[in-house]
Amino acid sequence: MKEIYTFAGQNWLIAPAALAVNEARPQSISNQKWQLMLSGVAITDVKGKSSADWLGETLRIRPDQSSPLNHAINTHAIPRPSVSHSVAFQVEQGVPFAAISSIFNQNQSNNSGFSVNVWRPTPYSAGTDAFSGAALATLFTGIDVDVAVRDSDAWLYRVSYHIILLGKIVFIEQPVID
């Protein structure tokens, strides 16, 4: 597993989710569902090891959620808890996508190759709601992308991603450390 925290670029869009016909309006802005879209290019720097075998690697891509979530909180005057907290996104539905963005092979490309094999949400995290103390699950943490490179002088430099999520903005209690 290779954790990715470096990006060539990131973009986001967050908007209140539309209501279905006859769906009741949320009682407060805190109950509003949101559509969060994250896209960007992750700097992966995965180097192949052999021209005879594929090097497989799982990339854990953790895009910035803080900026869009705080933008929505500030723009729509969503109340924050008085206790120490962090902001998170509780997922109801999600669609991740990843693809090769940049590759390089220094010498002849005999039997070399690059692949993005599969992508999926990183296992969701859990926490405690800072307002109610209730347990929260399905908190978005990123996506895992299985890639492979074949050739000793081949590099998979960048992977692009696009993630669409539907869910709620939540506040997680932070433990006080003395």
PAKE-417671 format. One record per atom (N, C-alpha, C, O): x, y, z; residue in one letter; residue number from 0. Coordinates in steps of 0.05 Angstrom, whole numbers. Layout:
(node (X Y Z) 'A' NUM)
...
This chain:
(node (17 -24 0) 'M' 0)
(node (0 0 0) 'M' 0)
(node (18 25 0) 'M' 0)
(node (36 28 17) 'M' 0)
(node (13 43 -19) 'K' 1)
(node (28 68 -20) 'K' 1)
(node (8 91 -16) 'K' 1)
(node (-10 94 -32) 'K' 1)
(node (12 106 5) 'E' 2)
(node (-5 129 12) 'E' 2)
(node (3 152 -6) 'E' 2)
(node (26 159 -9) 'E' 2)
(node (-17 164 -19) 'I' 3)
(node (-12 187 -37) 'I' 3)
(node (-24 212 -25) 'I' 3)
(node (-48 214 -20) 'I' 3)
(node (-7 232 -20) 'Y' 4)
(node (-15 257 -9) 'Y' 4)
(node (-7 281 -26) 'Y' 4)
(node (-12 304 -20) 'Y' 4)
(node (8 275 -48) 'T' 5)
(node (18 296 -66) 'T' 5)
(node (2 296 -92) 'T' 5)
(node (-2 275 -104) 'T' 5)
(node (-6 320 -100) 'F' 6)
(node (-23 322 -124) 'F' 6)
(node (-12 343 -143) 'F' 6)
(node (-2 364 -134) 'F' 6)
(node (-15 338 -169) 'A' 7)
(node (-8 357 -189) 'A' 7)
(node (-30 378 -191) 'A' 7)
(node (-26 400 -201) 'A' 7)
(node (-54 371 -183) 'G' 8)
(node (-77 389 -183) 'G' 8)
(node (-101 375 -171) 'G' 8)
(node (-104 351 -173) 'G' 8)
(node (-118 391 -158) 'Q' 9)
(node (-143 381 -147) 'Q' 9)
(node (-165 401 -152) 'Q' 9)
(node (-161 425 -152) 'Q' 9)
(node (-189 391 -158) 'N' 10)
(node (-213 408 -162) 'N' 10)
(node (-236 396 -146) 'N' 10)
(node (-236 372 -140) 'N' 10)
(node (-255 412 -139) 'W' 11)
(node (-278 402 -125) 'W' 11)
(node (-303 419 -131) 'W' 11)
(node (-301 442 -139) 'W' 11)
(node (-326 407 -126) 'L' 12)
(node (-351 420 -128) 'L' 12)
(node (-369 408 -106) 'L' 12)
(node (-370 384 -104) 'L' 12)
(node (-382 425 -91) 'I' 13)
(node (-401 415 -71) 'I' 13)
(node (-427 431 -74) 'I' 13)
(node (-426 456 -76) 'I' 13)
(node (-449 417 -74) 'A' 14)
(node (-475 431 -77) 'A' 14)
(node (-496 415 -62) 'A' 14)
(node (-495 391 -59) 'A' 14)
(node (-517 429 -52) 'P' 15)
(node (-539 415 -40) 'P' 15)
(node (-551 396 -60) 'P' 15)
(node (-555 403 -83) 'P' 15)
(node (-558 372 -51) 'A' 16)
(node (-570 352 -69) 'A' 16)
(node (-599 359 -74) 'A' 16)
(node (-613 367 -55) 'A' 16)
(node (-608 356 -98) 'A' 17)
(node (-636 361 -105) 'A' 17)
(node (-655 342 -91) 'A' 17)
(node (-648 319 -86) 'A' 17)
(node (-679 351 -85) 'L' 18)
(node (-699 334 -73) 'L' 18)
(node (-714 319 -95) 'L' 18)
(node (-719 330 -117) 'L' 18)
(node (-722 295 -90) 'A' 19)
(node (-740 280 -108) 'A' 19)
(node (-768 291 -105) 'A' 19)
(node (-775 304 -86) 'A' 19)
(node (-785 285 -125) 'V' 20)
(node (-813 293 -123) 'V' 20)
(node (-825 282 -98) 'V' 20)
(node (-822 258 -92) 'V' 20)
(node (-839 299 -83) 'N' 21)
(node (-853 291 -58) 'N' 21)
(node (-834 285 -35) 'N' 21)
(node (-843 275 -14) 'N' 21)
(node (-808 289 -38) 'E' 22)
(node (-789 284 -16) 'E' 22)
(node (-791 308 3) 'E' 22)
(node (-791 331 -5) 'E' 22)
(node (-792 302 29) 'A' 23)
(node (-794 323 49) 'A' 23)
(node (-768 339 50) 'A' 23)
(node (-746 328 47) 'A' 23)
(node (-770 365 54) 'R' 24)
(node (-747 382 57) 'R' 24)
(node (-734 376 84) 'R' 24)
(node (-747 369 103) 'R' 24)
(node (-707 379 85) 'P' 25)
(node (-694 375 111) 'P' 25)
(node (-704 395 132) 'P' 25)
(node (-709 418 125) 'P' 25)
(node (-705 386 157) 'Q' 26)
(node (-715 403 178) 'Q' 26)
(node (-695 425 185) 'Q' 26)
(node (-703 447 194) 'Q' 26)
(node (-669 420 179) 'S' 27)
(node (-649 441 184) 'S' 27)
(node (-626 437 164) 'S' 27)
(node (-624 416 151) 'S' 27)
(node (-609 456 161) 'I' 28)
(node (-586 455 142) 'I' 28)
(node (-568 432 151) 'I' 28)
(node (-553 421 134) 'I' 28)
(node (-568 425 176) 'S' 29)
(node (-551 403 186) 'S' 29)
(node (-559 376 175) 'S' 29)
(node (-543 357 174) 'S' 29)
(node (-584 374 166) 'N' 30)
(node (-595 349 155) 'N' 30)
(node (-594 348 124) 'N' 30)
(node (-603 329 112) 'N' 30)
(node (-583 369 112) 'Q' 31)
(node (-582 371 83) 'Q' 31)
(node (-564 350 71) 'Q' 31)
(node (-543 345 82) 'Q' 31)
(node (-573 337 49) 'K' 32)
(node (-555 320 34) 'K' 32)
(node (-540 337 14) 'K' 32)
(node (-550 357 4) 'K' 32)
(node (-515 329 9) 'W' 33)
(node (-497 343 -9) 'W' 33)
(node (-486 325 -31) 'W' 33)
(node (-483 301 -26) 'W' 33)
(node (-481 337 -54) 'Q' 34)
(node (-466 323 -75) 'Q' 34)
(node (-438 335 -74) 'Q' 34)
(node (-434 359 -78) 'Q' 34)
(node (-418 318 -70) 'L' 35)
(node (-390 326 -69) 'L' 35)
(node (-375 312 -92) 'L' 35)
(node (-376 288 -94) 'L' 35)
(node (-362 328 -108) 'M' 36)
(node (-347 318 -131) 'M' 36)
(node (-318 326 -127) 'M' 36)
(node (-311 350 -123) 'M' 36)
(node (-300 307 -128) 'L' 37)
(node (-271 311 -125) 'L' 37)
(node (-257 300 -149) 'L' 37)
(node (-262 278 -158) 'L' 37)
(node (-239 316 -161) 'S' 38)
(node (-224 306 -184) 'S' 38)
(node (-195 317 -182) 'S' 38)
(node (-191 338 -169) 'S' 38)
(node (-177 304 -194) 'G' 39)
(node (-150 313 -194) 'G' 39)
(node (-130 293 -206) 'G' 39)
(node (-138 273 -217) 'G' 39)
(node (-105 300 -203) 'V' 40)
(node (-83 283 -212) 'V' 40)
(node (-64 278 -189) 'V' 40)
(node (-53 296 -177) 'V' 40)
(node (-61 252 -182) 'A' 41)
(node (-44 244 -160) 'A' 41)
(node (-16 237 -171) 'A' 41)
(node (-14 224 -191) 'A' 41)
(node (4 247 -157) 'I' 42)
(node (32 241 -164) 'I' 42)
(node (39 214 -151) 'I' 42)
(node (41 212 -127) 'I' 42)
(node (43 194 -168) 'T' 43)
(node (46 166 -157) 'T' 43)
(node (75 156 -157) 'T' 43)
(node (83 143 -139) 'T' 43)
(node (90 162 -178) 'D' 44)
(node (118 154 -180) 'D' 44)
(node (122 124 -174) 'D' 44)
(node (138 117 -156) 'D' 44)
(node (108 107 -188) 'V' 45)
(node (112 78 -186) 'V' 45)
(node (131 69 -208) 'V' 45)
(node (124 72 -231) 'V' 45)
(node (154 57 -200) 'K' 46)
(node (174 48 -219) 'K' 46)
(node (173 18 -222) 'K' 46)
(node (173 4 -202) 'K' 46)
(node (173 9 -247) 'G' 47)
(node (175 -20 -252) 'G' 47)
(node (201 -32 -242) 'G' 47)
(node (220 -18 -238) 'G' 47)
(node (201 -58 -239) 'K' 48)
(node (225 -72 -229) 'K' 48)
(node (237 -91 -249) 'K' 48)
(node (261 -97 -248) 'K' 48)
(node (221 -101 -268) 'S' 49)
(node (230 -122 -286) 'S' 49)
(node (215 -121 -312) 'S' 49)
(node (192 -112 -313) 'S' 49)
(node (229 -130 -334) 'S' 50)
(node (215 -132 -360) 'S' 50)
(node (201 -159 -362) 'S' 50)
(node (187 -164 -382) 'S' 50)
(node (205 -176 -342) 'A' 51)
(node (193 -203 -343) 'A' 51)
(node (168 -205 -326) 'A' 51)
(node (151 -222 -331) 'A' 51)
(node (165 -187 -306) 'D' 52)
(node (143 -189 -287) 'D' 52)
(node (130 -162 -283) 'D' 52)
(node (143 -141 -285) 'D' 52)
(node (104 -162 -277) 'W' 53)
(node (89 -138 -270) 'W' 53)
(node (94 -132 -240) 'W' 53)
(node (94 -149 -223) 'W' 53)
(node (99 -106 -235) 'L' 54)
(node (99 -97 -207) 'L' 54)
(node (72 -86 -201) 'L' 54)
(node (64 -66 -213) 'L' 54)
(node (58 -98 -182) 'G' 55)
(node (31 -89 -175) 'G' 55)
(node (33 -72 -149) 'G' 55)
(node (49 -78 -131) 'G' 55)
(node (17 -51 -148) 'E' 56)
(node (17 -33 -124) 'E' 56)
(node (-11 -23 -120) 'E' 56)
(node (-25 -17 -139) 'E' 56)
(node (-19 -20 -95) 'T' 57)
(node (-44 -7 -88) 'T' 57)
(node (-38 21 -79) 'T' 57)
(node (-22 25 -60) 'T' 57)
(node (-50 40 -92) 'L' 58)
(node (-46 68 -85) 'L' 58)
(node (-70 77 -68) 'L' 58)
(node (-93 73 -76) 'L' 58)
(node (-65 89 -45) 'R' 59)
(node (-87 100 -29) 'R' 59)
(node (-86 130 -33) 'R' 59)
(node (-69 144 -23) 'R' 59)
(node (-106 139 -49) 'I' 60)
(node (-107 168 -56) 'I' 60)
(node (-127 181 -37) 'I' 60)
(node (-150 174 -35) 'I' 60)
(node (-116 202 -24) 'R' 61)
(node (-132 217 -4) 'R' 61)
(node (-135 246 -12) 'R' 61)
(node (-119 263 -4) 'R' 61)
(node (-155 251 -29) 'P' 62)
(node (-158 279 -38) 'P' 62)
(node (-167 298 -15) 'P' 62)
(node (-178 289 5) 'P' 62)
(node (-163 323 -19) 'D' 63)
(node (-171 344 1) 'D' 63)
(node (-202 345 2) 'D' 63)
(node (-215 351 -18) 'D' 63)
(node (-213 339 26) 'Q' 64)
(node (-241 343 31) 'Q' 64)
(node (-247 368 47) 'Q' 64)
(node (-268 379 45) 'Q' 64)
(node (-227 376 62) 'S' 65)
(node (-231 398 80) 'S' 65)
(node (-240 424 66) 'S' 65)
(node (-258 437 76) 'S' 65)
(node (-227 430 44) 'S' 66)
(node (-234 455 30) 'S' 66)
(node (-263 456 21) 'S' 66)
(node (-277 475 27) 'S' 66)
(node (-273 435 7) 'P' 67)
(node (-302 437 -2) 'P' 67)
(node (-321 436 22) 'P' 67)
(node (-341 450 22) 'P' 67)
(node (-315 419 42) 'L' 68)
(node (-333 417 65) 'L' 68)
(node (-335 443 80) 'L' 68)
(node (-356 452 88) 'L' 68)
(node (-312 455 85) 'N' 69)
(node (-311 481 100) 'N' 69)
(node (-324 503 83) 'N' 69)
(node (-336 522 94) 'N' 69)
(node (-321 502 57) 'H' 70)
(node (-334 522 39) 'H' 70)
(node (-365 520 43) 'H' 70)
(node (-378 540 47) 'H' 70)
(node (-376 496 42) 'A' 71)
(node (-405 492 46) 'A' 71)
(node (-413 501 74) 'A' 71)
(node (-434 514 76) 'A' 71)
(node (-398 494 94) 'I' 72)
(node (-405 501 122) 'I' 72)
(node (-406 532 124) 'I' 72)
(node (-424 543 136) 'I' 72)
(node (-386 546 113) 'N' 73)
(node (-385 575 116) 'N' 73)
(node (-405 589 98) 'N' 73)
(node (-418 608 107) 'N' 73)
(node (-409 579 74) 'T' 74)
(node (-428 591 55) 'T' 74)
(node (-457 589 64) 'T' 74)
(node (-473 607 61) 'T' 74)
(node (-464 566 76) 'H' 75)
(node (-491 560 83) 'H' 75)
(node (-496 562 113) 'H' 75)
(node (-518 554 123) 'H' 75)
(node (-477 573 128) 'A' 76)
(node (-480 578 157) 'A' 76)
(node (-489 552 172) 'A' 76)
(node (-507 553 188) 'A' 76)
(node (-475 531 166) 'I' 77)
(node (-480 506 180) 'I' 77)
(node (-468 508 208) 'I' 77)
(node (-444 514 210) 'I' 77)
(node (-483 504 229) 'P' 78)
(node (-473 507 257) 'P' 78)
(node (-451 486 263) 'P' 78)
(node (-453 463 256) 'P' 78)
(node (-430 496 276) 'R' 79)
(node (-408 478 285) 'R' 79)
(node (-413 472 315) 'R' 79)
(node (-424 488 329) 'R' 79)
(node (-403 449 323) 'P' 80)
(node (-405 442 352) 'P' 80)
(node (-386 459 368) 'P' 80)
(node (-366 469 358) 'P' 80)
(node (-391 461 394) 'S' 81)
(node (-374 477 411) 'S' 81)
(node (-350 461 421) 'S' 81)
(node (-330 472 431) 'S' 81)
(node (-351 434 418) 'V' 82)
(node (-328 417 427) 'V' 82)
(node (-308 415 404) 'V' 82)
(node (-313 421 381) 'V' 82)
(node (-284 406 411) 'S' 83)
(node (-263 401 392) 'S' 83)
(node (-273 380 371) 'S' 83)
(node (-283 359 379) 'S' 83)
(node (-270 386 345) 'H' 84)
(node (-281 369 325) 'H' 84)
(node (-266 371 299) 'H' 84)
(node (-249 388 295) 'H' 84)
(node (-272 352 281) 'S' 85)
(node (-262 353 254) 'S' 85)
(node (-287 349 236) 'S' 85)
(node (-307 339 245) 'S' 85)
(node (-285 358 211) 'V' 86)
(node (-307 355 192) 'V' 86)
(node (-302 331 175) 'V' 86)
(node (-279 325 168) 'V' 86)
(node (-324 317 168) 'A' 87)
(node (-322 293 151) 'A' 87)
(node (-346 291 133) 'A' 87)
(node (-365 306 136) 'A' 87)
(node (-345 273 114) 'F' 88)
(node (-367 268 96) 'F' 88)
(node (-377 240 99) 'F' 88)
(node (-362 221 94) 'F' 88)
(node (-402 238 107) 'Q' 89)
(node (-415 211 111) 'Q' 89)
(node (-429 203 85) 'Q' 89)
(node (-447 217 76) 'Q' 89)
(node (-419 182 73) 'V' 90)
(node (-427 174 46) 'V' 90)
(node (-453 156 46) 'V' 90)
(node (-455 137 62) 'V' 90)
(node (-472 164 29) 'E' 91)
(node (-495 147 24) 'E' 91)
(node (-490 131 -2) 'E' 91)
(node (-496 107 -4) 'E' 91)
(node (-480 145 -22) 'Q' 92)
(node (-473 132 -48) 'Q' 92)
(node (-448 145 -59) 'Q' 92)
(node (-442 168 -53) 'Q' 92)
(node (-433 130 -74) 'G' 93)
(node (-408 141 -85) 'G' 93)
(node (-400 127 -111) 'G' 93)
(node (-406 103 -115) 'G' 93)
(node (-387 142 -128) 'V' 94)
(node (-377 131 -153) 'V' 94)
(node (-348 141 -157) 'V' 94)
(node (-344 164 -164) 'V' 94)
(node (-328 124 -151) 'P' 95)
(node (-300 132 -157) 'P' 95)
(node (-292 123 -185) 'P' 95)
(node (-304 104 -196) 'P' 95)
(node (-272 136 -195) 'F' 96)
(node (-260 129 -221) 'F' 96)
(node (-231 137 -221) 'F' 96)
(node (-224 158 -210) 'F' 96)
(node (-214 121 -233) 'A' 97)
(node (-185 128 -235) 'A' 97)
(node (-175 118 -262) 'A' 97)
(node (-185 98 -273) 'A' 97)
(node (-154 132 -273) 'A' 98)
(node (-143 125 -299) 'A' 98)
(node (-114 134 -300) 'A' 98)
(node (-105 151 -284) 'A' 98)
(node (-99 121 -318) 'I' 99)
(node (-71 129 -322) 'I' 99)
(node (-71 158 -333) 'I' 99)
(node (-87 165 -350) 'I' 99)
(node (-53 174 -321) 'S' 100)
(node (-51 202 -330) 'S' 100)
(node (-24 208 -343) 'S' 100)
(node (-23 224 -362) 'S' 100)
(node (-2 196 -333) 'S' 101)
(node (24 202 -344) 'S' 101)
(node (42 178 -339) 'S' 101)
(node (44 167 -317) 'S' 101)
(node (56 170 -361) 'I' 102)
(node (75 147 -360) 'I' 102)
(node (101 155 -373) 'I' 102)
(node (102 175 -388) 'I' 102)
(node (122 139 -368) 'F' 103)
(node (148 144 -380) 'F' 103)
(node (163 118 -382) 'F' 103)
(node (163 102 -362) 'F' 103)
(node (176 113 -404) 'N' 104)
(node (194 90 -407) 'N' 104)
(node (219 100 -420) 'N' 104)
(node (219 110 -442) 'N' 104)
(node (242 97 -405) 'Q' 105)
(node (267 110 -414) 'Q' 105)
(node (279 98 -439) 'Q' 105)
(node (287 113 -456) 'Q' 105)
(node (280 72 -441) 'N' 106)
(node (294 59 -463) 'N' 106)
(node (273 46 -481) 'N' 106)
(node (250 54 -482) 'N' 106)
(node (282 25 -496) 'Q' 107)
(node (263 10 -513) 'Q' 107)
(node (241 -2 -496) 'Q' 107)
(node (244 -10 -473) 'Q' 107)
(node (218 -2 -508) 'S' 108)
(node (194 -11 -494) 'S' 108)
(node (186 -40 -501) 'S' 108)
(node (163 -46 -505) 'S' 108)
(node (206 -58 -501) 'N' 109)
(node (199 -86 -507) 'N' 109)
(node (185 -98 -483) 'N' 109)
(node (197 -99 -461) 'N' 109)
(node (161 -107 -487) 'N' 110)
(node (145 -121 -466) 'N' 110)
(node (140 -103 -441) 'N' 110)
(node (135 -114 -420) 'N' 110)
(node (140 -78 -445) 'S' 111)
(node (133 -61 -422) 'S' 111)
(node (103 -56 -422) 'S' 111)
(node (89 -60 -441) 'S' 111)
(node (93 -46 -399) 'G' 112)
(node (64 -41 -397) 'G' 112)
(node (57 -25 -372) 'G' 112)
(node (73 -23 -353) 'G' 112)
(node (33 -14 -373) 'F' 113)
(node (23 3 -351) 'F' 113)
(node (-7 -4 -349) 'F' 113)
(node (-20 -8 -369) 'F' 113)
(node (-17 -4 -324) 'S' 114)
(node (-46 -9 -321) 'S' 114)
(node (-57 2 -296) 'S' 114)
(node (-43 5 -275) 'S' 114)
(node (-82 10 -297) 'V' 115)
(node (-99 15 -274) 'V' 115)
(node (-119 -8 -275) 'V' 115)
(node (-135 -10 -293) 'V' 115)
(node (-117 -26 -255) 'N' 116)
(node (-133 -50 -256) 'N' 116)
(node (-160 -48 -244) 'N' 116)
(node (-180 -59 -255) 'N' 116)
(node (-162 -34 -221) 'V' 117)
(node (-188 -32 -207) 'V' 117)
(node (-186 -8 -188) 'V' 117)
(node (-164 -1 -179) 'V' 117)
(node (-208 3 -181) 'W' 118)
(node (-210 25 -161) 'W' 118)
(node (-234 20 -144) 'W' 118)
(node (-253 8 -153) 'W' 118)
(node (-233 31 -120) 'R' 119)
(node (-255 27 -101) 'R' 119)
(node (-251 47 -78) 'R' 119)
(node (-229 58 -75) 'R' 119)
(node (-273 52 -63) 'P' 120)
(node (-269 70 -40) 'P' 120)
(node (-249 57 -20) 'P' 120)
(node (-250 32 -16) 'P' 120)
(node (-232 73 -8) 'T' 121)
(node (-216 64 15) 'T' 121)
(node (-236 55 36) 'T' 121)
(node (-257 67 39) 'T' 121)
(node (-230 34 52) 'P' 122)
(node (-249 27 73) 'P' 122)
(node (-258 51 89) 'P' 122)
(node (-241 67 98) 'P' 122)
(node (-284 54 92) 'Y' 123)
(node (-294 78 106) 'Y' 123)
(node (-285 77 135) 'Y' 123)
(node (-279 56 146) 'Y' 123)
(node (-284 101 147) 'S' 124)
(node (-277 103 175) 'S' 124)
(node (-303 108 191) 'S' 124)
(node (-324 111 180) 'S' 124)
(node (-300 108 217) 'A' 125)
(node (-323 113 235) 'A' 125)
(node (-314 134 255) 'A' 125)
(node (-291 141 258) 'A' 125)
(node (-334 145 269) 'G' 126)
(node (-328 165 289) 'G' 126)
(node (-353 170 307) 'G' 126)
(node (-373 156 304) 'G' 126)
(node (-350 190 324) 'T' 127)
(node (-372 197 342) 'T' 127)
(node (-382 225 335) 'T' 127)
(node (-366 244 333) 'T' 127)
(node (-408 228 331) 'D' 128)
(node (-420 254 324) 'D' 128)
(node (-414 274 346) 'D' 128)
(node (-420 268 370) 'D' 128)
(node (-403 297 340) 'A' 129)
(node (-396 317 360) 'A' 129)
(node (-420 331 372) 'A' 129)
(node (-418 343 394) 'A' 129)
(node (-444 329 360) 'F' 130)
(node (-468 341 371) 'F' 130)
(node (-483 321 389) 'F' 130)
(node (-489 327 412) 'F' 130)
(node (-488 297 379) 'S' 131)
(node (-505 278 393) 'S' 131)
(node (-491 256 408) 'S' 131)
(node (-502 243 425) 'S' 131)
(node (-466 251 401) 'G' 132)
(node (-451 229 413) 'G' 132)
(node (-457 202 400) 'G' 132)
(node (-448 181 408) 'G' 132)
(node (-474 203 379) 'A' 133)
(node (-481 178 364) 'A' 133)
(node (-458 168 347) 'A' 133)
(node (-441 184 339) 'A' 133)
(node (-457 142 343) 'A' 134)
(node (-437 130 326) 'A' 134)
(node (-442 138 296) 'A' 134)
(node (-465 137 287) 'A' 134)
(node (-421 144 282) 'L' 135)
(node (-423 150 253) 'L' 135)
(node (-406 130 238) 'L' 135)
(node (-384 123 247) 'L' 135)
(node (-416 121 215) 'A' 136)
(node (-401 102 198) 'A' 136)
(node (-401 114 170) 'A' 136)
(node (-411 135 165) 'A' 136)
(node (-389 99 152) 'T' 137)
(node (-386 106 124) 'T' 137)
(node (-374 134 119) 'T' 137)
(node (-384 149 102) 'T' 137)
(node (-354 141 135) 'L' 138)
(node (-340 167 131) 'L' 138)
(node (-319 164 109) 'L' 138)
(node (-302 147 111) 'L' 138)
(node (-321 181 89) 'F' 139)
(node (-303 179 66) 'F' 139)
(node (-274 186 74) 'F' 139)
(node (-269 205 87) 'F' 139)
(node (-255 169 64) 'T' 140)
(node (-227 174 69) 'T' 140)
(node (-210 175 44) 'T' 140)
(node (-187 182 45) 'T' 140)
(node (-221 167 21) 'G' 141)
(node (-206 167 -4) 'G' 141)
(node (-213 143 -21) 'G' 141)
(node (-233 129 -16) 'G' 141)
(node (-196 137 -41) 'I' 142)
(node (-200 114 -58) 'I' 142)
(node (-174 98 -59) 'I' 142)
(node (-152 109 -57) 'I' 142)
(node (-177 72 -63) 'D' 143)
(node (-154 54 -68) 'D' 143)
(node (-154 47 -97) 'D' 143)
(node (-175 40 -109) 'D' 143)
(node (-131 49 -110) 'V' 144)
(node (-128 43 -138) 'V' 144)
(node (-106 23 -142) 'V' 144)
(node (-83 28 -134) 'V' 144)
(node (-112 0 -154) 'D' 145)
(node (-92 -20 -160) 'D' 145)
(node (-80 -15 -187) 'D' 145)
(node (-94 -14 -207) 'D' 145)
(node (-54 -11 -188) 'V' 146)
(node (-39 -5 -213) 'V' 146)
(node (-18 -26 -217) 'V' 146)
(node (-11 -41 -198) 'V' 146)
(node (-7 -26 -241) 'A' 147)
(node (16 -44 -246) 'A' 147)
(node (34 -32 -267) 'A' 147)
(node (25 -17 -285) 'A' 147)
(node (60 -38 -265) 'V' 148)
(node (80 -28 -284) 'V' 148)
(node (98 -52 -291) 'V' 148)
(node (105 -68 -274) 'V' 148)
(node (105 -54 -317) 'R' 149)
(node (123 -75 -326) 'R' 149)
(node (146 -63 -342) 'R' 149)
(node (141 -51 -363) 'R' 149)
(node (170 -65 -333) 'D' 150)
(node (195 -58 -345) 'D' 150)
(node (211 -43 -324) 'D' 150)
(node (201 -27 -309) 'D' 150)
(node (237 -49 -324) 'S' 151)
(node (255 -37 -303) 'S' 151)
(node (260 -8 -306) 'S' 151)
(node (268 5 -287) 'S' 151)
(node (255 4 -329) 'D' 152)
(node (258 32 -333) 'D' 152)
(node (232 47 -339) 'D' 152)
(node (232 68 -351) 'D' 152)
(node (210 35 -331) 'A' 153)
(node (184 46 -336) 'A' 153)
(node (173 58 -310) 'A' 153)
(node (176 48 -288) 'A' 153)
(node (160 81 -313) 'W' 154)
(node (148 96 -290) 'W' 154)
(node (119 102 -296) 'W' 154)
(node (112 111 -317) 'W' 154)
(node (102 97 -276) 'L' 155)
(node (75 107 -276) 'L' 155)
(node (75 132 -258) 'L' 155)
(node (75 130 -234) 'L' 155)
(node (77 155 -271) 'Y' 156)
(node (81 180 -256) 'Y' 156)
(node (56 191 -243) 'Y' 156)
(node (56 200 -220) 'Y' 156)
(node (33 190 -258) 'R' 157)
(node (9 202 -247) 'R' 157)
(node (-16 186 -253) 'R' 157)
(node (-17 172 -274) 'R' 157)
(node (-35 187 -235) 'V' 158)
(node (-61 175 -238) 'V' 158)
(node (-82 197 -234) 'V' 158)
(node (-81 211 -214) 'V' 158)
(node (-101 199 -253) 'S' 159)
(node (-123 218 -249) 'S' 159)
(node (-146 204 -236) 'S' 159)
(node (-150 180 -239) 'S' 159)
(node (-163 220 -222) 'Y' 160)
(node (-186 208 -208) 'Y' 160)
(node (-210 228 -210) 'Y' 160)
(node (-206 252 -213) 'Y' 160)
(node (-233 216 -208) 'H' 161)
(node (-258 232 -207) 'H' 161)
(node (-276 216 -189) 'H' 161)
(node (-282 193 -193) 'H' 161)
(node (-286 230 -168) 'I' 162)
(node (-302 217 -147) 'I' 162)
(node (-328 233 -144) 'I' 162)
(node (-326 257 -140) 'I' 162)
(node (-350 220 -145) 'I' 163)
(node (-376 233 -141) 'I' 163)
(node (-388 220 -116) 'I' 163)
(node (-391 195 -115) 'I' 163)
(node (-396 236 -96) 'L' 164)
(node (-407 226 -71) 'L' 164)
(node (-433 240 -65) 'L' 164)
(node (-437 264 -71) 'L' 164)
(node (-452 225 -53) 'L' 165)
(node (-476 236 -42) 'L' 165)
(node (-477 229 -13) 'L' 165)
(node (-473 206 -5) 'L' 165)
(node (-482 249 4) 'G' 166)
(node (-482 244 33) 'G' 166)
(node (-486 269 49) 'G' 166)
(node (-497 289 39) 'G' 166)
(node (-477 268 74) 'K' 167)
(node (-480 291 92) 'K' 167)
(node (-453 300 104) 'K' 167)
(node (-435 285 107) 'K' 167)
(node (-452 326 110) 'I' 168)
(node (-430 337 124) 'I' 168)
(node (-434 332 153) 'I' 168)
(node (-455 338 164) 'I' 168)
(node (-414 320 166) 'V' 169)
(node (-416 313 195) 'V' 169)
(node (-392 324 210) 'V' 169)
(node (-371 329 198) 'V' 169)
(node (-396 327 236) 'F' 170)
(node (-374 336 254) 'F' 170)
(node (-367 313 273) 'F' 170)
(node (-385 302 286) 'F' 170)
(node (-342 306 273) 'I' 171)
(node (-331 284 289) 'I' 171)
(node (-317 294 314) 'I' 171)
(node (-301 313 312) 'I' 171)
(node (-324 283 337) 'E' 172)
(node (-309 290 362) 'E' 172)
(node (-280 284 359) 'E' 172)
(node (-272 264 348) 'E' 172)
(node (-264 302 369) 'Q' 173)
(node (-235 298 371) 'Q' 173)
(node (-227 293 400) 'Q' 173)
(node (-236 309 417) 'Q' 173)
(node (-212 273 405) 'P' 174)
(node (-204 268 433) 'P' 174)
(node (-186 291 443) 'P' 174)
(node (-169 301 428) 'P' 174)
(node (-189 298 468) 'V' 175)
(node (-172 318 481) 'V' 175)
(node (-147 305 491) 'V' 175)
(node (-149 286 506) 'V' 175)
(node (-124 314 482) 'I' 176)
(node (-98 302 491) 'I' 176)
(node (-85 321 510) 'I' 176)
(node (-80 345 504) 'I' 176)
(node (-79 311 534) 'D' 177)
(node (-66 328 555) 'D' 177)
(node (-36 326 552) 'D' 177)
(node (-22 339 568) 'D' 177)
